[in-house]
Amino acid sequence: MFGTGAYASNALGVSTQAPICDIFLTNGQARTLRLGAYQIEIRRAPAWLMLLGRTRAGDAVRALEWIG
């Protein structure tokens, strides 16, 4: 699983906006997990968005896609 473009752009310093909830990308089934009061959302994403994995280049691709 990988973080969304909002998380990636914040980590790369492109954006100062910080995500308020944890959202991860996967190529599997989308779902929402609850652990007490904590909520994690898992969203399905296209394969090209996760092609470079958990690298800086992968973060850059996700950040650029999020920015538009």
MOMO-V991687 format. One record per run of one state. SS is the DSSP state (alpha for helix, beta for strand, coil for the rest). FROM is the first residue (numbers start at 1). LEN is the number of residues. If there is no record, write none. Layout:
ss: [SS	SS]
from: [FROM	FROM]
len: [LEN	LEN]
//
This chain:
ss: [coil	beta	coil	alpha	coil	beta	coil	beta	coil	beta	coil	alpha	coil	alpha	coil]
from: [1	2	4	5	13	22	27	31	36	38	45	47	51	56	68]
len: [1	2	1	8	9	5	4	5	2	7	2	4	5	12	1]
//
